[in-house]
Amino acid sequence: MAVTIETLEKLERKMTLALPVTTIQGEVETRLKRLARQVKMDGFRPGKVPFNVVAQRYGYSVQYEVMNDKVGEAFAAAANEAKLRVAGTPRISEKEGAAEGELLFDAVFEVYPDVKIADLADAEVERVSADVNDSAIDKTVDILRKQRRTFAQRAMDAEAQDGDRVTIDFEGKIDGEAFAGGKATAFQFLVGEGQMLKEFEDAVRGMKSGESKTFPLSFPADYHGKDVAGKVADFLVTVNKIEAAHLPEVNEAFAKSLGIADGTVEGLRADIRKNLEREVKFRLQARNKQAVMDALVAKAELDLPKSSVKSEVERLVQGARADLKQRGIKDAETAPIPEEIFTEQAERRVRLGLVVAELVRANTLHAKPEQIRAHVEELAASYEKPADVVRWYTTDDRRMAEVEAVVIENNVTEFVLSKAKVVDKSVAFEELMGQG
């Protein structure tokens, strides 16, 4: 098989393949004979259809299939022999001017680039750290208490205050007209916890059981209900019941109710600390990983394969469609989504993927089996039945591939941090957790 390869532009190459006609014809004949033994046609018993009838009916499609297969095999063998790392799928077309007994084909394709990474010792990377302090544990205990609070009805003359659960009837009108979602009976909410718009909460706060009130409410311009967004409604609200919240005491009974083995408050706080430290570790890894990846992108020189960027854009568009579908958007599968809005993101992802792959290859940063197992066990540790979660991961190749990718990224992050100029910065627990 004769092969020539030429460079068209940057990463684009053209390979010309010459295949003997006999190679194609021989395989076509073999496949047609196999088909003749299996095909069913009117007027013939199964397996007894004459070869010439089968060839007449299926010859063209079988020849097309064989040409594709044989050219694909020839291209793969030639690319492998020339040590070419092919990106994407080649565009193959038949070419004129072949010698007698041969068929000529052109395959236009891209190759993966050589990745040049500047000296990482010159890269400056900010590495953040955070501690789990007693205040963070106290806040978590308060959240757990709120999740287990009970309610008792207040006296009829008691005024609704923050923390109370109120049961109300309400009806809203805009320009005297009722609107969808503007009316409810026996509706409950907790005062002061942001479950309702501020103006609504402010109106109910201080009311007594059996009391009614009319008040105006301005819906924000970005309110999720588009029909009322930016409009002013008049609400009539009646308070039916006010209940005071009772938070459980932080004692042995409370600890036991949360599944703490030794049933002590110290054991509860230790368990909370362990879970928070695990979450902090994952968040720090994600934030520091992002800083490392930004530094890598800035330090790398490479051309991007257009085919890889196109594939990534298509993947992002499909992800956007899936998101629209999940949100119940009508015609999500056919909604017009301009591909260009994803181009920059796709280019960054492809660039980063190639840079990370080169670092992994050059510095043997592949994920070791024990690292993958340890990461799975760490992910499972916060669940009630860790062994079931470990099994959920290890019995699914796709999930394990995702874990392997995370471990590789962690290895790359640690490697870069060991080489770069690291600027250490301590951040508050609340800031890291997005509570500040």
C-alpha positions as CSV (number, residue, x, y, z in Angstrom):
1,M,0.0,0.0,0.0
2,A,1.5,3.3,-1.1
3,V,1.1,6.3,1.2
4,T,2.1,10.0,1.0
5,I,1.6,12.6,3.8
6,E,1.7,16.4,3.4
7,T,1.2,19.3,5.7
8,L,-1.6,21.6,4.7
9,E,-1.8,24.2,7.5
10,K,-0.6,24.1,11.2
11,L,-2.2,20.8,12.5
12,E,-3.9,19.8,9.2
13,R,-2.5,17.0,7.2
14,K,-3.4,15.2,3.9
15,M,-2.7,11.5,3.5
16,T,-3.0,9.9,0.0
17,L,-3.7,6.2,0.1
18,A,-3.4,3.8,-2.8
19,L,-5.3,0.5,-2.4
20,P,-5.2,-2.5,-4.7
21,V,-8.6,-3.1,-6.4
22,T,-8.3,-6.8,-5.6
23,T,-8.3,-6.1,-1.9
24,I,-11.7,-4.4,-2.2
25,Q,-13.1,-6.9,-4.7
26,G,-12.1,-10.0,-2.7
27,E,-13.7,-8.7,0.5
28,V,-16.9,-7.7,-1.4
29,E,-17.2,-11.2,-2.8
30,T,-16.6,-12.7,0.7
31,R,-19.3,-10.6,2.3
32,L,-21.8,-11.2,-0.5
33,K,-21.3,-15.0,-0.2
34,R,-21.9,-14.7,3.5
35,L,-25.0,-12.6,2.9
36,A,-26.4,-15.1,0.3
37,R,-26.4,-17.8,3.1
38,Q,-28.5,-15.6,5.4
39,V,-30.7,-13.3,3.3
40,K,-34.4,-13.9,2.8
41,M,-36.0,-13.0,-0.6
42,D,-39.4,-13.7,-2.0
43,G,-39.5,-16.8,-4.3
44,F,-36.4,-18.4,-2.7
45,R,-35.8,-20.6,0.3
46,P,-33.6,-19.1,3.0
47,G,-29.9,-19.7,2.1
48,K,-30.8,-20.6,-1.5
49,V,-30.8,-17.2,-3.1
50,P,-28.5,-17.2,-6.2
51,F,-25.3,-15.3,-5.8
52,N,-25.9,-13.1,-8.8
53,V,-29.3,-12.0,-7.5
54,V,-27.8,-11.1,-4.1
55,A,-25.0,-9.2,-5.9
56,Q,-27.5,-7.3,-8.0
57,R,-29.6,-6.3,-4.9
58,Y,-26.8,-5.7,-2.4
59,G,-23.6,-5.2,-4.4
60,Y,-23.5,-1.4,-4.2
61,S,-24.1,-1.1,-0.5
62,V,-21.7,-3.9,0.3
63,Q,-19.0,-2.3,-1.9
64,Y,-19.5,1.0,-0.2
65,E,-19.3,-0.6,3.3
66,V,-16.1,-2.5,2.3
67,M,-14.5,0.6,0.8
68,N,-15.1,2.5,4.1
69,D,-13.8,-0.3,6.2
70,K,-10.7,-1.0,4.1
71,V,-9.8,2.7,3.7
72,G,-10.3,3.2,7.4
73,E,-8.0,0.3,8.2
74,A,-5.4,1.5,5.8
75,F,-5.5,5.0,7.2
76,A,-5.2,3.7,10.8
77,A,-2.3,1.5,9.9
78,A,-0.5,4.3,8.0
79,A,-1.1,6.8,10.8
80,N,0.2,4.4,13.3
81,E,3.3,3.6,11.2
82,A,4.0,7.3,10.8
83,K,3.5,7.8,14.6
84,L,0.8,10.4,14.0
85,R,-1.6,11.3,16.8
86,V,-4.8,11.9,14.9
87,A,-7.4,14.3,16.3
88,G,-11.0,13.7,15.3
89,T,-12.3,11.8,12.3
90,P,-10.5,12.1,8.9
91,R,-12.5,13.4,5.9
92,I,-11.9,10.7,3.2
93,S,-12.7,11.1,-0.5
94,E,-11.8,9.1,-3.6
95,K,-9.2,10.7,-5.9
96,E,-8.8,10.5,-9.7
97,G,-5.5,9.5,-11.4
98,A,-5.0,6.1,-9.9
99,A,-2.8,3.5,-11.6
100,E,-4.4,0.5,-13.2
101,G,-5.5,-2.0,-10.5
102,E,-5.5,0.6,-7.8
103,L,-7.9,3.0,-6.1
104,L,-6.7,6.4,-4.7
105,F,-8.1,8.1,-1.7
106,D,-7.3,11.4,0.1
107,A,-7.7,11.6,3.8
108,V,-7.7,15.1,5.3
109,F,-7.3,15.2,9.1
110,E,-5.7,17.0,12.0
111,V,-3.0,15.9,14.4
112,Y,-2.7,16.7,18.1
113,P,-0.2,19.5,18.7
114,D,3.2,19.5,20.4
115,V,2.6,21.2,23.7
116,K,5.2,23.6,25.0
117,I,4.9,24.5,28.7
118,A,7.1,27.3,29.9
119,D,9.2,26.9,33.1
120,L,6.7,26.4,35.9
121,A,9.2,27.9,38.4
122,D,8.2,31.3,36.9
123,A,4.4,30.7,37.5
124,E,2.8,32.4,40.5
125,V,-0.1,30.5,42.0
126,E,-2.2,31.4,45.0
127,R,-2.8,28.5,47.3
128,V,-5.6,29.0,49.9
129,S,-6.1,27.3,53.2
130,A,-8.9,27.4,55.8
131,D,-9.5,26.0,59.3
132,V,-12.6,24.6,60.8
133,N,-13.0,26.6,64.0
134,D,-15.4,26.3,67.0
135,S,-17.6,29.0,65.5
136,A,-18.2,26.8,62.3
137,I,-19.1,23.8,64.5
138,D,-21.5,26.0,66.6
139,K,-23.3,27.2,63.4
140,T,-23.6,23.6,62.2
141,V,-25.1,22.6,65.6
142,D,-27.6,25.4,65.3
143,I,-28.6,24.3,61.8
144,L,-29.1,20.7,63.1
145,R,-31.2,22.1,66.0
146,K,-33.4,24.1,63.6
147,Q,-33.9,21.0,61.4
148,R,-35.3,19.2,64.5
149,R,-37.3,22.0,66.0
150,T,-40.9,21.6,67.2
151,F,-43.7,24.1,67.3
152,A,-46.3,25.0,70.0
153,Q,-49.3,27.3,69.5
154,R,-48.9,30.8,71.0
155,A,-51.6,32.6,73.0
156,M,-54.2,34.4,70.9
157,D,-52.9,37.8,71.8
158,A,-49.2,37.0,71.0
159,E,-47.6,38.8,68.0
160,A,-45.9,37.0,65.2
161,Q,-42.1,37.4,65.5
162,D,-39.0,36.0,63.9
163,G,-38.7,32.3,64.2
164,D,-42.4,31.7,64.6
165,R,-44.4,29.5,62.2
166,V,-47.5,31.3,61.0
167,T,-50.5,29.7,59.2
168,I,-52.3,32.3,57.0
169,D,-54.8,32.8,54.3
170,F,-53.9,35.4,51.6
171,E,-55.2,36.8,48.4
172,G,-53.4,39.3,46.1
173,K,-54.8,41.4,43.3
174,I,-53.1,43.6,40.7
175,D,-55.3,46.5,39.5
176,G,-58.2,44.7,41.2
177,E,-57.7,41.5,39.3
178,A,-56.6,38.2,40.8
179,F,-53.5,36.5,39.4
180,A,-52.1,32.9,39.2
181,G,-50.4,31.9,42.4
182,G,-51.7,35.0,44.3
183,K,-54.1,33.1,46.6
184,A,-53.7,30.4,49.3
185,T,-55.5,29.1,52.4
186,A,-53.8,27.5,55.5
187,F,-50.4,28.5,54.1
188,Q,-47.5,28.1,56.5
189,F,-44.1,29.8,56.6
190,L,-41.4,30.7,59.1
191,V,-41.1,34.4,59.8
192,G,-37.7,36.0,59.3
193,E,-36.1,33.1,57.3
194,G,-36.5,34.6,53.8
195,Q,-39.1,32.1,52.7
196,M,-41.4,35.0,51.5
197,L,-40.6,38.4,50.0
198,K,-39.4,40.9,52.6
199,E,-42.4,43.2,52.3
200,F,-44.7,40.2,52.9
201,E,-42.7,39.1,56.0
202,D,-42.7,42.7,57.3
203,A,-46.5,42.9,57.0
204,V,-47.1,39.7,58.9
205,R,-44.5,40.3,61.6
206,G,-46.4,41.8,64.6
207,M,-49.8,40.5,63.6
208,K,-52.0,38.4,66.0
209,S,-54.1,35.3,65.5
210,G,-57.4,36.2,63.9
211,E,-56.1,39.5,62.6
212,S,-56.4,40.6,59.0
213,K,-54.5,43.3,57.1
214,T,-54.3,44.7,53.6
215,F,-50.9,45.9,52.3
216,P,-49.1,46.7,49.0
217,L,-46.3,44.5,47.7
218,S,-43.9,45.4,44.9
219,F,-42.7,42.3,43.0
220,P,-39.0,42.6,42.0
221,A,-38.3,43.2,38.3
222,D,-36.3,39.8,38.2
223,Y,-39.1,37.9,40.1
224,H,-39.4,34.3,38.8
225,G,-43.2,34.8,38.0
226,K,-42.9,36.9,34.8
227,D,-46.6,37.8,34.8
228,V,-46.2,39.8,38.0
229,A,-42.5,40.8,37.9
230,G,-42.0,44.5,38.4
231,K,-45.7,45.1,39.3
232,V,-47.4,46.2,42.6
233,A,-50.1,43.9,44.1
234,D,-52.5,44.6,47.0
235,F,-52.6,41.7,49.4
236,L,-55.2,40.8,52.0
237,V,-53.7,38.5,54.6
238,T,-55.4,36.8,57.6
239,V,-53.4,35.1,60.4
240,N,-55.0,31.9,61.6
241,K,-52.4,30.5,63.9
242,I,-49.0,31.5,65.4
243,E,-46.7,28.8,66.7
244,A,-43.5,29.4,68.6
245,A,-40.4,27.3,67.7
246,H,-38.7,25.1,70.3
247,L,-35.1,24.1,69.6
248,P,-33.9,20.9,71.2
249,E,-31.3,21.1,73.9
250,V,-27.7,20.1,72.9
251,N,-27.4,17.1,75.2
252,E,-26.9,13.3,75.0
253,A,-30.4,12.7,73.8
254,F,-29.8,15.1,70.9
255,A,-26.5,13.5,70.1
256,K,-28.0,10.0,70.1
257,S,-30.9,11.2,67.8
258,L,-28.2,12.2,65.3
259,G,-26.6,8.7,65.4
260,I,-23.6,9.5,67.4
261,A,-22.3,6.2,68.7
262,D,-21.1,7.2,72.2
263,G,-24.1,9.6,72.6
264,T,-22.0,12.5,73.9
265,V,-22.0,16.1,72.9
266,E,-18.2,15.9,72.5
267,G,-18.7,13.0,70.1
268,L,-21.2,15.0,68.1
269,R,-18.9,18.0,67.8
270,A,-16.0,15.7,66.8
271,D,-18.2,14.1,64.1
272,I,-19.3,17.6,62.8
273,R,-15.6,18.7,62.8
274,K,-14.6,15.6,60.8
275,N,-17.4,16.1,58.2
276,L,-16.7,19.9,57.9
277,E,-12.9,19.2,57.5
278,R,-13.7,16.7,54.7
279,E,-15.9,19.3,52.9
280,V,-13.3,22.0,53.5
281,K,-10.6,19.8,52.0
282,F,-12.7,19.2,48.8
283,R,-13.4,22.9,48.4
284,L,-9.8,23.9,48.9
285,Q,-8.7,21.3,46.4
286,A,-11.3,22.7,43.9
287,R,-10.2,26.3,44.4
288,N,-6.5,25.5,44.3
289,K,-7.0,23.3,41.3
290,Q,-8.6,26.2,39.5
291,A,-5.7,28.5,40.3
292,V,-3.2,25.9,39.0
293,M,-5.2,25.3,35.8
294,D,-5.3,29.1,35.1
295,A,-1.5,29.2,35.5
296,L,-1.1,26.2,33.2
297,V,-3.2,27.8,30.4
298,A,-1.2,31.0,30.7
299,K,2.1,29.1,30.5
300,A,1.3,26.8,27.5
301,E,1.9,27.3,23.8
302,L,0.0,25.1,21.4
303,D,-2.3,25.2,18.3
304,L,-5.8,23.8,18.9
305,P,-7.2,21.1,16.7
306,K,-10.4,22.5,15.2
307,S,-12.1,19.1,15.2
308,S,-11.5,18.8,19.0
309,V,-12.9,22.3,19.6
310,K,-15.9,21.5,17.4
311,S,-16.6,18.3,19.3
312,E,-16.4,20.1,22.6
313,V,-18.8,22.8,21.3
314,E,-21.3,20.1,20.3
315,R,-21.0,18.5,23.7
316,L,-21.6,21.8,25.5
317,V,-24.6,22.5,23.2
318,Q,-26.0,19.1,24.1
319,G,-25.4,19.8,27.8
320,A,-27.3,23.1,27.4
321,R,-30.2,21.2,25.7
322,A,-30.3,18.6,28.5
323,D,-30.4,21.4,31.1
324,L,-33.3,23.1,29.3
325,K,-35.2,19.8,29.1
326,Q,-34.7,19.1,32.8
327,R,-36.1,22.6,33.6
328,G,-39.2,21.7,31.6
329,I,-38.6,24.0,28.6
330,K,-40.7,23.2,25.7
331,D,-39.0,22.1,22.4
332,A,-35.6,21.9,24.3
333,E,-34.3,19.5,21.6
334,T,-34.9,21.9,18.8
335,A,-34.5,25.3,20.5
336,P,-32.0,27.5,18.6
337,I,-28.7,27.6,20.6
338,P,-25.9,29.5,18.8
339,E,-22.8,27.5,18.9
340,E,-20.5,30.5,19.0
341,I,-21.5,31.3,22.6
342,F,-19.6,28.2,23.6
343,T,-16.5,28.6,21.5
344,E,-14.3,30.3,24.1
345,Q,-15.3,27.8,26.8
346,A,-14.7,24.9,24.4
347,E,-11.3,26.3,23.3
348,R,-10.2,26.6,27.0
349,R,-11.3,23.1,27.8
350,V,-9.5,21.6,24.8
351,R,-6.4,23.6,25.6
352,L,-6.4,22.6,29.2
353,G,-7.1,19.0,28.4
354,L,-4.1,18.8,26.1
355,V,-1.8,20.6,28.6
356,V,-2.8,18.4,31.5
357,A,-2.4,15.3,29.3
358,E,1.1,16.4,28.4
359,L,2.1,17.0,32.0
360,V,0.7,13.6,33.0
361,R,2.6,11.9,30.2
362,A,5.9,13.7,30.8
363,N,5.9,13.4,34.6
364,T,4.1,10.1,35.1
365,L,1.2,11.6,37.0
366,H,-1.3,8.9,36.2
367,A,-3.8,7.9,38.8
368,K,-2.6,4.9,40.8
369,P,-5.3,2.2,41.8
370,E,-4.7,2.9,45.5
371,Q,-5.3,6.7,44.9
372,I,-8.6,6.0,43.1
373,R,-9.7,3.6,45.9
374,A,-8.8,6.1,48.6
375,H,-10.7,8.9,46.8
376,V,-13.8,6.7,46.5
377,E,-13.6,5.8,50.2
378,E,-13.2,9.5,51.1
379,L,-16.3,10.4,49.0
380,A,-18.3,7.6,50.7
381,A,-17.2,8.4,54.2
382,S,-19.8,11.1,54.9
383,Y,-22.7,8.7,54.0
384,E,-24.6,6.5,56.5
385,K,-23.6,3.3,54.7
386,P,-20.1,4.0,53.1
387,A,-19.7,0.4,51.8
388,D,-22.9,0.8,49.7
389,V,-21.5,4.0,48.2
390,V,-18.1,2.4,47.5
391,R,-20.0,-0.4,45.7
392,W,-22.1,2.2,43.8
393,Y,-18.8,3.7,42.4
394,T,-16.8,0.6,41.8
395,T,-19.5,-1.3,39.9
396,D,-19.8,1.5,37.3
397,D,-17.0,2.1,34.8
398,R,-18.2,5.6,33.9
399,R,-18.3,6.7,37.6
400,M,-14.8,5.2,38.2
401,A,-13.5,7.0,35.1
402,E,-14.8,10.3,36.6
403,V,-13.0,9.6,39.9
404,E,-9.8,8.7,38.0
405,A,-10.0,12.1,36.1
406,V,-10.4,13.9,39.5
407,V,-7.4,12.1,41.0
408,I,-5.3,12.9,37.9
409,E,-6.2,16.6,38.2
410,N,-5.2,16.4,41.9
411,N,-1.9,14.9,41.0
412,V,-1.3,17.6,38.4
413,T,-2.3,20.3,41.0
414,E,0.2,18.9,43.6
415,F,2.9,18.7,40.9
416,V,2.5,22.3,39.7
417,L,2.3,23.6,43.3
418,S,5.6,21.8,44.0
419,K,7.3,23.7,41.1
420,A,5.6,27.1,41.0
421,K,6.0,30.2,43.1
422,V,3.3,29.6,45.7
423,V,1.6,32.5,47.5
424,D,-0.2,31.1,50.5
425,K,-3.4,32.8,51.6
426,S,-5.6,31.9,54.6
427,V,-9.4,32.4,54.0
428,A,-12.2,32.4,56.5
429,F,-14.3,29.3,56.8
430,E,-17.4,31.3,56.0
431,E,-15.9,32.7,52.8
432,L,-14.8,29.3,51.6
433,M,-18.2,27.8,52.2
434,G,-20.0,30.8,50.6
435,Q,-21.6,32.0,53.8
436,G,-19.9,35.3,53.9
